[in-house]
């Protein structure tokens, strides 16, 4: 196989591997959200008790500290960001799990 084609093949494999890993990360984050009862109040595409995840992602899309703000809201709770309903703190979540959830939410379109 010519060298040029090897590079193209390797690049394609890397993209496929990364997209597969991303899909697994998304599935793991969704499972974590389900296990942590996040999905009782939030959905990806519609408002339930709390805002839709796509609306959260859109609100924070241009903010450099979006991940940190979401981690704080997840772990410490929040009030007044999306109306009168308060989000209870999820202090039982580790910082790593809160980060996984925050990054997952920020990717939802």
The first five atom37 places (N, CA, C, CB, O) and aatype in JSON, in Angstrom:
{
  "aatype": [20, 20, 20, 20, 20, 20, 20, 20, 20, 20, 20, 20, 20, 20, 20, 20, 20, 20, 20, 20, 20, 20, 20, 20, 20, 20, 20, 20, 20, 20, 20, 20, 20, 20, 20, 20, 20, 20, 20, 20, 20, 20, 20, 20, 20, 20, 20, 20, 20, 20, 20, 20, 20, 20, 20, 20, 20, 20, 20, 20, 20, 20, 20, 20, 20, 20, 20, 20, 20, 20, 20, 20, 20, 20, 20, 20, 20, 20, 20, 20, 20, 20, 20, 20, 20, 20, 20, 20, 20, 20, 20, 20, 20, 20, 20, 20, 20, 20, 20, 20, 20, 20, 20, 20, 20, 20, 20, 20, 20],
  "atom_mask": [
    [1, 1, 1, 1, 1],
    [1, 1, 1, 1, 1],
    [1, 1, 1, 1, 1],
    [1, 1, 1, 1, 1],
    [1, 1, 1, 1, 1],
    [1, 1, 1, 1, 1],
    [1, 1, 1, 1, 1],
    [1, 1, 1, 1, 1],
    [1, 1, 1, 1, 1],
    [1, 1, 1, 1, 1],
    [1, 1, 1, 1, 1],
    [1, 1, 1, 1, 1],
    [1, 1, 1, 1, 1],
    [1, 1, 1, 1, 1],
    [1, 1, 1, 1, 1],
    [1, 1, 1, 1, 1],
    [1, 1, 1, 1, 1],
    [1, 1, 1, 1, 1],
    [1, 1, 1, 1, 1],
    [1, 1, 1, 1, 1],
    [1, 1, 1, 1, 1],
    [1, 1, 1, 1, 1],
    [1, 1, 1, 1, 1],
    [1, 1, 1, 1, 1],
    [1, 1, 1, 1, 1],
    [1, 1, 1, 1, 1],
    [1, 1, 1, 1, 1],
    [1, 1, 1, 1, 1],
    [1, 1, 1, 1, 1],
    [1, 1, 1, 1, 1],
    [1, 1, 1, 1, 1],
    [1, 1, 1, 1, 1],
    [1, 1, 1, 1, 1],
    [1, 1, 1, 1, 1],
    [1, 1, 1, 1, 1],
    [1, 1, 1, 1, 1],
    [1, 1, 1, 1, 1],
    [1, 1, 1, 1, 1],
    [1, 1, 1, 1, 1],
    [1, 1, 1, 1, 1],
    [1, 1, 1, 1, 1],
    [1, 1, 1, 1, 1],
    [1, 1, 1, 1, 1],
    [1, 1, 1, 1, 1],
    [1, 1, 1, 1, 1],
    [1, 1, 1, 1, 1],
    [1, 1, 1, 1, 1],
    [1, 1, 1, 1, 1],
    [1, 1, 1, 1, 1],
    [1, 1, 1, 1, 1],
    [1, 1, 1, 1, 1],
    [1, 1, 1, 1, 1],
    [1, 1, 1, 1, 1],
    [1, 1, 1, 1, 1],
    [1, 1, 1, 1, 1],
    [1, 1, 1, 1, 1],
    [1, 1, 1, 1, 1],
    [1, 1, 1, 1, 1],
    [1, 1, 1, 1, 1],
    [1, 1, 1, 1, 1],
    [1, 1, 1, 1, 1],
    [1, 1, 1, 1, 1],
    [1, 1, 1, 1, 1],
    [1, 1, 1, 1, 1],
    [1, 1, 1, 1, 1],
    [1, 1, 1, 1, 1],
    [1, 1, 1, 1, 1],
    [1, 1, 1, 1, 1],
    [1, 1, 1, 1, 1],
    [1, 1, 1, 1, 1],
    [1, 1, 1, 1, 1],
    [1, 1, 1, 1, 1],
    [1, 1, 1, 1, 1],
    [1, 1, 1, 1, 1],
    [1, 1, 1, 1, 1],
    [1, 1, 1, 1, 1],
    [1, 1, 1, 1, 1],
    [1, 1, 1, 1, 1],
    [1, 1, 1, 1, 1],
    [1, 1, 1, 1, 1],
    [1, 1, 1, 1, 1],
    [1, 1, 1, 1, 1],
    [1, 1, 1, 1, 1],
    [1, 1, 1, 1, 1],
    [1, 1, 1, 1, 1],
    [1, 1, 1, 1, 1],
    [1, 1, 1, 1, 1],
    [1, 1, 1, 1, 1],
    [1, 1, 1, 1, 1],
    [1, 1, 1, 1, 1],
    [1, 1, 1, 1, 1],
    [1, 1, 1, 1, 1],
    [1, 1, 1, 1, 1],
    [1, 1, 1, 1, 1],
    [1, 1, 1, 1, 1],
    [1, 1, 1, 1, 1],
    [1, 1, 1, 1, 1],
    [1, 1, 1, 1, 1],
    [1, 1, 1, 1, 1],
    [1, 1, 1, 1, 1],
    [1, 1, 1, 1, 1],
    [1, 1, 1, 1, 1],
    [1, 1, 1, 1, 1],
    [1, 1, 1, 1, 1],
    [1, 1, 1, 1, 1],
    [1, 1, 1, 1, 1],
    [1, 1, 1, 1, 1],
    [1, 1, 1, 1, 1],
    [1, 1, 1, 1, 1]
  ],
  "atom_positions": [
    [[0.86, -1.17, 0.0], [0.0, 0.0, 0.0], [0.91, 1.24, 0.0], [-0.98, 0.0, 1.24], [1.81, 1.34, 0.83]],
    [[0.67, 2.18, -0.92], [1.48, 3.39, -0.95], [1.35, 4.16, 0.36], [1.08, 4.29, -2.13], [0.32, 4.07, 1.04]],
    [[2.4, 4.9, 0.71], [2.45, 5.63, 1.98], [1.29, 6.62, 2.14], [3.79, 6.37, 2.1], [0.74, 6.76, 3.23]],
    [[0.9, 7.29, 1.06], [-0.19, 8.27, 1.13], [-1.48, 7.59, 1.59], [-0.4, 8.95, -0.24], [-2.21, 8.14, 2.42]],
    [[-1.76, 6.42, 1.04], [-2.98, 5.71, 1.41], [-2.93, 5.2, 2.84], [-3.21, 4.56, 0.46], [-3.96, 5.14, 3.51]],
    [[-1.75, 4.83, 3.32], [-1.62, 4.4, 4.71], [-1.98, 5.53, 5.66], [-0.19, 3.9, 5.0], [-2.65, 5.32, 6.67]],
    [[-1.54, 6.74, 5.33], [-1.84, 7.9, 6.18], [-3.33, 8.2, 6.18], [-1.05, 9.13, 5.72], [-3.91, 8.5, 7.22]],
    [[-3.94, 8.11, 5.01], [-5.38, 8.35, 4.92], [-6.13, 7.28, 5.71], [-5.85, 8.35, 3.43], [-7.06, 7.59, 6.45]],
    [[-5.72, 6.04, 5.57], [-6.38, 4.95, 6.3], [-6.21, 5.12, 7.81], [-5.81, 3.6, 5.87], [-7.16, 4.92, 8.56]],
    [[-5.02, 5.48, 8.25], [-4.79, 5.7, 9.68], [-5.62, 6.87, 10.2], [-3.3, 5.96, 9.96], [-6.18, 6.8, 11.3]],
    [[-5.71, 7.92, 9.42], [-6.52, 9.08, 9.84], [-7.99, 8.7, 9.94], [-6.34, 10.25, 8.85], [-8.68, 9.09, 10.88]],
    [[-8.47, 7.93, 8.97], [-9.86, 7.49, 9.0], [-10.13, 6.6, 10.2], [-10.22, 6.75, 7.7], [-11.17, 6.72, 10.85]],
    [[-9.2, 5.71, 10.5], [-9.36, 4.85, 11.67], [-9.38, 5.66, 12.96], [-8.24, 3.81, 11.73], [-10.15, 5.35, 13.88]],
    [[-8.56, 6.69, 13.04], [-8.52, 7.53, 14.23], [-9.85, 8.26, 14.42], [-7.38, 8.54, 14.15], [-10.36, 8.35, 15.53]],
    [[-10.41, 8.77, 13.32], [-11.7, 9.45, 13.4], [-12.79, 8.49, 13.84], [-12.08, 10.08, 12.03], [-13.6, 8.83, 14.7]],
    [[-12.81, 7.3, 13.27], [-13.81, 6.32, 13.66], [-13.66, 5.9, 15.12], [-13.72, 5.1, 12.77], [-14.65, 5.75, 15.83]],
    [[-12.44, 5.72, 15.55], [-12.2, 5.35, 16.95], [-12.65, 6.47, 17.88], [-10.72, 5.03, 17.19], [-13.26, 6.2, 18.92]],
    [[-12.35, 7.7, 17.52], [-12.74, 8.83, 18.36], [-14.26, 8.97, 18.41], [-12.11, 10.12, 17.83], [-14.81, 9.24, 19.48]],
    [[-14.94, 8.8, 17.29], [-16.39, 8.91, 17.3], [-17.01, 7.77, 18.08], [-16.94, 8.94, 15.87], [-18.03, 7.96, 18.75]],
    [[-16.42, 6.58, 18.01], [-16.91, 5.46, 18.8], [-16.72, 5.7, 20.28], [-16.21, 4.18, 18.39], [-17.61, 5.41, 21.09]],
    [[-15.56, 6.24, 20.65], [-15.3, 6.57, 22.06], [-16.26, 7.65, 22.52], [-13.84, 7.02, 22.26], [-16.75, 7.61, 23.65]],
    [[-16.52, 8.62, 21.66], [-17.45, 9.69, 22.02], [-18.86, 9.14, 22.24], [-17.47, 10.76, 20.92], [-19.55, 9.56, 23.17]],
    [[-19.26, 8.2, 21.4], [-20.58, 7.59, 21.57], [-20.64, 6.8, 22.86], [-20.91, 6.68, 20.38], [-21.66, 6.81, 23.56]],
    [[-19.55, 6.1, 23.2], [-19.52, 5.35, 24.46], [-19.55, 6.31, 25.64], [-18.28, 4.46, 24.54], [-20.23, 6.05, 26.63]],
    [[-18.82, 7.44, 25.54], [-18.83, 8.43, 26.61], [-20.23, 9.0, 26.79], [-17.84, 9.56, 26.31], [-20.69, 9.17, 27.92]],
    [[-20.91, 9.28, 25.69], [-22.27, 9.82, 25.76], [-23.21, 8.8, 26.39], [-22.78, 10.21, 24.36], [-24.06, 9.16, 27.21]],
    [[-23.07, 7.54, 26.02], [-23.92, 6.49, 26.6], [-23.64, 6.35, 28.1], [-23.68, 5.15, 25.89], [-24.57, 6.19, 28.89]],
    [[-22.38, 6.42, 28.48], [-22.02, 6.32, 29.9], [-22.55, 7.53, 30.67], [-20.49, 6.22, 30.07], [-23.04, 7.38, 31.79]],
    [[-22.46, 8.71, 30.07], [-22.97, 9.91, 30.74], [-24.49, 9.85, 30.89], [-22.58, 11.17, 29.96], [-25.03, 10.23, 31.92]],
    [[-25.17, 9.36, 29.86], [-26.63, 9.24, 29.95], [-27.02, 8.22, 31.02], [-27.23, 8.83, 28.59], [-27.98, 8.43, 31.76]],
    [[-26.27, 7.13, 31.11], [-26.53, 6.14, 32.15], [-26.3, 6.74, 33.54], [-25.64, 4.89, 31.96], [-27.05, 6.48, 34.47]],
    [[-25.25, 7.54, 33.66], [-24.96, 8.22, 34.93], [-26.09, 9.2, 35.27], [-23.61, 8.96, 34.86], [-26.5, 9.28, 36.42]],
    [[-26.57, 9.94, 34.27], [-27.68, 10.87, 34.5], [-28.93, 10.13, 34.95], [-27.98, 11.68, 33.22], [-29.65, 10.6, 35.83]],
    [[-29.17, 8.98, 34.36], [-30.33, 8.18, 34.73], [-30.18, 7.65, 36.16], [-30.53, 7.01, 33.75], [-31.11, 7.74, 36.96]],
    [[-29.02, 7.12, 36.46], [-28.74, 6.57, 37.79], [-28.81, 7.64, 38.87], [-27.36, 5.9, 37.81], [-29.19, 7.36, 40.01]],
    [[-28.43, 8.86, 38.52], [-28.38, 9.97, 39.48], [-29.7, 10.73, 39.55], [-27.26, 10.92, 39.12], [-29.77, 11.76, 40.23]],
    [[-30.72, 10.26, 38.88], [-32.07, 10.85, 38.87], [-32.14, 12.2, 38.16], [-32.56, 11.01, 40.28], [-33.12, 12.92, 38.34]],
    [[-31.14, 12.55, 37.36], [-31.18, 13.81, 36.6], [-32.34, 13.81, 35.61], [-29.84, 14.03, 35.85], [-32.97, 14.84, 35.37]],
    [[-32.61, 12.62, 35.05], [-33.63, 12.52, 34.0], [-35.05, 12.59, 34.56], [-33.45, 11.23, 33.22], [-36.01, 12.61, 33.79]],
    [[-35.19, 12.64, 35.87], [-36.5, 12.85, 36.46], [-36.96, 14.29, 36.25], [-36.47, 12.51, 37.97], [-38.16, 14.57, 36.2]],
    [[-36.01, 15.21, 36.13], [-36.33, 16.63, 35.98], [-35.88, 17.23, 34.65], [-35.7, 17.4, 37.1], [-36.35, 18.3, 34.27]],
    [[-34.98, 16.55, 33.94], [-34.42, 17.09, 32.69], [-34.57, 16.08, 31.56], [-32.94, 17.46, 32.87], [-34.53, 14.87, 31.78]],
    [[-34.73, 16.59, 30.35], [-34.72, 15.78, 29.13], [-33.81, 16.48, 28.13], [-36.17, 15.58, 28.54], [-33.51, 17.67, 28.28]],
    [[-33.37, 15.76, 27.13], [-32.46, 16.34, 26.15], [-33.11, 17.46, 25.35], [-31.95, 15.28, 25.2], [-32.48, 18.48, 25.09]],
    [[-34.37, 17.27, 24.97], [-34.96, 18.19, 24.0], [-36.24, 18.89, 24.43], [-35.23, 17.46, 22.77], [-36.85, 19.59, 23.63]],
    [[-36.65, 18.71, 25.68], [-37.87, 19.4, 26.14], [-37.77, 19.72, 27.62], [-39.13, 18.54, 25.87], [-37.12, 19.01, 28.39]],
    [[-38.42, 20.8, 27.99], [-38.45, 21.22, 29.39], [-39.35, 20.27, 30.17], [-38.95, 22.69, 29.53], [-40.46, 19.97, 29.74]],
    [[-38.86, 19.8, 31.29], [-39.69, 19.04, 32.22], [-39.85, 19.92, 33.45], [-39.05, 17.62, 32.58], [-40.44, 21.0, 33.36]],
    [[-39.35, 19.51, 34.57], [-39.31, 20.37, 35.77], [-38.2, 21.41, 35.57], [-39.06, 19.51, 37.07], [-38.37, 22.59, 35.87]],
    [[-37.07, 20.94, 35.06], [-35.94, 21.81, 34.75], [-35.82, 21.99, 33.25], [-34.64, 21.24, 35.33], [-36.58, 21.4, 32.48]],
    [[-34.87, 22.8, 32.83], [-34.71, 23.09, 31.4], [-34.23, 21.87, 30.6], [-33.74, 24.24, 31.21], [-33.61, 20.96, 31.15]],
    [[-34.51, 21.9, 29.31], [-33.99, 20.87, 28.41], [-32.47, 21.02, 28.34], [-34.62, 20.98, 26.99], [-31.95, 22.13, 28.38]],
    [[-31.78, 19.91, 28.24], [-30.33, 19.96, 28.14], [-29.87, 20.76, 26.92], [-29.75, 18.56, 28.09], [-28.84, 21.44, 26.99]],
    [[-30.61, 20.7, 25.81], [-30.22, 21.46, 24.63], [-30.3, 22.96, 24.91], [-31.11, 21.1, 23.43], [-29.51, 23.74, 24.37]],
    [[-31.23, 23.38, 25.75], [-31.35, 24.79, 26.12], [-30.21, 25.21, 27.05], [-32.71, 25.05, 26.79], [-29.71, 26.33, 26.96]],
    [[-29.81, 24.32, 27.94], [-28.67, 24.59, 28.81], [-27.41, 24.75, 27.96], [-28.48, 23.45, 29.87], [-26.64, 25.69, 28.14]],
    [[-27.2, 23.81, 27.03], [-26.03, 23.87, 26.15], [-26.02, 25.17, 25.36], [-26.0, 22.66, 25.2], [-24.97, 25.79, 25.2]],
    [[-27.18, 25.58, 24.85], [-27.26, 26.82, 24.06], [-26.96, 28.04, 24.93], [-28.65, 26.96, 23.42], [-26.27, 28.97, 24.49]],
    [[-27.47, 28.06, 26.16], [-27.24, 29.2, 27.05], [-25.76, 29.39, 27.36], [-28.03, 29.02, 28.34], [-25.28, 30.52, 27.46]],
    [[-25.05, 28.29, 27.53], [-23.65, 28.36, 27.93], [-22.67, 28.22, 26.77], [-23.37, 27.29, 28.95], [-21.46, 28.17, 26.99]],
    [[-23.17, 28.15, 25.54], [-22.33, 27.84, 24.38], [-21.13, 28.77, 24.22], [-23.16, 27.91, 23.13], [-20.05, 28.31, 23.84]],
    [[-21.28, 30.04, 24.5], [-20.19, 30.99, 24.27], [-19.44, 31.39, 25.53], [-20.74, 32.22, 23.62], [-18.69, 32.36, 25.53]],
    [[-19.64, 30.64, 26.6], [-19.01, 31.0, 27.87], [-17.81, 30.1, 28.14], [-20.01, 30.91, 29.03], [-17.93, 28.87, 28.16]],
    [[-16.68, 30.71, 28.34], [-15.44, 29.96, 28.56], [-15.5, 29.1, 29.81], [-14.26, 30.92, 28.67], [-14.89, 28.03, 29.86]],
    [[-16.23, 29.53, 30.82], [-16.3, 28.79, 32.08], [-17.58, 27.96, 32.2], [-16.21, 29.76, 33.25], [-18.0, 27.63, 33.31]],
    [[-18.19, 27.63, 31.08], [-19.45, 26.9, 31.1], [-19.36, 25.59, 31.87], [-19.91, 26.61, 29.68], [-20.22, 25.29, 32.7]],
    [[-18.31, 24.82, 31.61], [-18.15, 23.53, 32.28], [-18.11, 23.72, 33.79], [-16.87, 22.81, 31.8], [-18.79, 23.01, 34.54]],
    [[-17.31, 24.68, 34.25], [-17.18, 24.92, 35.68], [-18.49, 25.4, 36.29], [-16.08, 25.93, 35.95], [-18.84, 25.02, 37.41]],
    [[-19.23, 26.25, 35.57], [-20.52, 26.71, 36.08], [-21.51, 25.55, 36.23], [-21.11, 27.78, 35.15], [-22.23, 25.46, 37.22]],
    [[-21.53, 24.68, 35.23], [-22.45, 23.54, 35.3], [-22.06, 22.57, 36.41], [-22.49, 22.81, 33.96], [-22.92, 22.05, 37.11]],
    [[-20.77, 22.32, 36.56], [-20.32, 21.45, 37.65], [-20.78, 22.02, 38.99], [-18.78, 21.29, 37.63], [-21.26, 21.28, 39.85]],
    [[-20.62, 23.3, 39.17], [-21.04, 23.94, 40.41], [-22.55, 23.8, 40.6], [-20.64, 25.42, 40.43], [-23.01, 23.48, 41.7]],
    [[-23.32, 24.05, 39.55], [-24.78, 23.93, 39.66], [-25.19, 22.5, 39.97], [-25.45, 24.38, 38.37], [-26.11, 22.27, 40.76]],
    [[-24.52, 21.55, 39.36], [-24.85, 20.14, 39.6], [-24.55, 19.77, 41.05], [-24.05, 19.23, 38.64], [-25.4, 19.2, 41.74]],
    [[-23.37, 20.09, 41.51], [-22.97, 19.64, 42.85], [-23.57, 20.47, 43.98], [-21.47, 19.67, 42.96], [-23.87, 19.94, 45.04]],
    [[-23.74, 21.79, 43.75], [-24.23, 22.67, 44.82], [-25.68, 23.07, 44.66], [-23.38, 23.91, 44.88], [-26.26, 23.67, 45.57]],
    [[-26.28, 22.75, 43.53], [-27.65, 23.16, 43.26], [-27.66, 24.6, 42.76], [-28.52, 23.02, 44.52], [-26.63, 25.27, 42.72]],
    [[-28.83, 25.06, 42.38], [-28.96, 26.43, 41.91], [-30.41, 26.88, 42.04], [-28.48, 26.57, 40.45], [-31.32, 26.07, 42.17]],
    [[-30.6, 28.18, 42.0], [-31.94, 28.75, 42.06], [-31.95, 30.04, 41.28], [-32.39, 28.99, 43.54], [-31.04, 30.86, 41.38]],
    [[-33.0, 30.23, 40.49], [-33.19, 31.47, 39.78], [-32.56, 31.54, 38.4], [-32.66, 32.56, 40.59], [-32.78, 32.52, 37.68]],
    [[-31.79, 30.55, 38.0], [-31.18, 30.57, 36.66], [-32.2, 30.26, 35.57], [-30.03, 29.58, 36.59], [-32.07, 30.73, 34.44]],
    [[-33.2, 29.46, 35.92], [-34.19, 29.0, 34.94], [-35.62, 29.2, 35.46], [-33.95, 27.53, 34.59], [-36.53, 28.48, 35.04]],
    [[-35.81, 30.13, 36.34], [-37.13, 30.36, 36.9], [-37.1, 30.13, 38.41], [-38.17, 29.43, 36.24], [-36.04, 30.1, 39.03]],
    [[-38.27, 29.99, 38.97], [-38.38, 29.89, 40.43], [-38.01, 28.52, 40.99], [-39.78, 30.23, 40.84], [-37.63, 28.41, 42.15]],
    [[-38.13, 27.48, 40.18], [-37.84, 26.13, 40.67], [-36.34, 25.98, 40.94], [-38.33, 25.06, 39.66], [-35.51, 26.25, 40.07]],
    [[-36.02, 25.56, 42.13], [-34.62, 25.35, 42.5], [-34.16, 23.97, 42.06], [-34.41, 25.52, 44.03], [-34.94, 23.02, 42.05]],
    [[-32.9, 23.87, 41.7], [-32.3, 22.57, 41.43], [-31.6, 22.13, 42.7], [-31.3, 22.63, 40.21], [-30.72, 22.84, 43.19]],
    [[-31.97, 20.99, 43.25], [-31.33, 20.54, 44.48], [-29.88, 20.14, 44.23], [-32.11, 19.37, 45.08], [-29.53, 19.7, 43.14]],
    [[-29.05, 20.3, 45.23], [-27.65, 19.9, 45.08], [-27.52, 18.38, 44.91], [-26.82, 20.36, 46.28], [-28.29, 17.61, 45.49]],
    [[-26.56, 18.0, 44.13], [-26.25, 16.58, 43.92], [-24.85, 16.33, 44.5], [-26.32, 16.18, 42.39], [-23.95, 15.87, 43.8]],
    [[-24.71, 16.63, 45.77], [-23.41, 16.57, 46.44], [-22.84, 15.15, 46.49], [-23.53, 17.11, 47.85], [-21.63, 14.98, 46.68]],
    [[-23.68, 14.13, 46.33], [-23.2, 12.76, 46.35], [-22.38, 12.42, 45.11], [-24.37, 11.81, 46.47], [-21.64, 11.43, 45.1]],
    [[-22.5, 13.24, 44.05], [-21.72, 12.99, 42.84], [-20.28, 13.41, 43.05], [-22.33, 13.75, 41.64], [-20.0, 14.46, 43.63]],
    [[-19.38, 12.6, 42.57], [-17.97, 12.98, 42.63], [-17.73, 14.13, 41.66], [-17.04, 11.78, 42.29], [-18.54, 14.37, 40.76]],
    [[-16.63, 14.83, 41.84], [-16.27, 15.91, 40.93], [-16.12, 15.36, 39.51], [-14.97, 16.61, 41.38], [-16.51, 16.02, 38.55]],
    [[-15.56, 14.16, 39.38], [-15.38, 13.55, 38.07], [-16.71, 13.23, 37.39], [-14.57, 12.29, 38.19], [-16.87, 13.46, 36.19]],
    [[-17.66, 12.7, 38.16], [-18.97, 12.4, 37.59], [-19.71, 13.68, 37.22], [-19.8, 11.57, 38.57], [-20.36, 13.73, 36.17]],
    [[-19.62, 14.7, 38.05], [-20.25, 15.98, 37.73], [-19.64, 16.56, 36.46], [-20.09, 16.98, 38.9], [-20.35, 17.14, 35.64]],
    [[-18.34, 16.4, 36.28], [-17.69, 16.88, 35.07], [-18.17, 16.1, 33.84], [-16.15, 16.78, 35.2], [-18.41, 16.69, 32.79]],
    [[-18.3, 14.79, 33.96], [-18.81, 13.98, 32.85], [-20.2, 14.45, 32.43], [-18.86, 12.49, 33.24], [-20.49, 14.6, 31.24]],
    [[-21.05, 14.69, 33.43], [-22.4, 15.16, 33.12], [-22.38, 16.54, 32.48], [-23.24, 15.19, 34.38], [-23.09, 16.78, 31.5]],
    [[-21.57, 17.44, 33.02], [-21.5, 18.8, 32.47], [-21.02, 18.78, 31.02], [-20.57, 19.67, 33.33], [-21.6, 19.45, 30.17]],
    [[-19.98, 18.02, 30.74], [-19.47, 17.95, 29.37], [-20.49, 17.32, 28.43], [-18.16, 17.15, 29.33], [-20.62, 17.75, 27.28]],
    [[-21.19, 16.33, 28.9], [-22.23, 15.68, 28.09], [-23.35, 16.67, 27.77], [-22.8, 14.45, 28.83], [-23.77, 16.77, 26.62]],
    [[-23.82, 17.39, 28.78], [-24.89, 18.36, 28.56], [-24.45, 19.43, 27.56], [-25.3, 19.02, 29.9], [-25.23, 19.81, 26.68]],
    [[-23.24, 19.91, 27.69], [-22.75, 20.97, 26.8], [-22.65, 20.52, 25.35], [-21.4, 21.45, 27.27], [-22.62, 21.36, 24.45]],
    [[-22.6, 19.22, 25.09], [-22.51, 18.7, 23.72], [-23.89, 18.45, 23.09], [-21.71, 17.41, 23.7], [-23.98, 18.19, 21.89]],
    [[-24.93, 18.53, 23.88], [-26.27, 18.22, 23.35], [-26.76, 19.38, 22.49], [-27.28, 17.93, 24.51], [-26.7, 20.54, 22.89]],
    [[-27.22, 19.04, 21.33], [-27.73, 20.05, 20.39], [-29.21, 19.96, 20.27], [-27.09, 19.89, 19.02], [-29.82, 20.73, 19.52]]
  ]
}
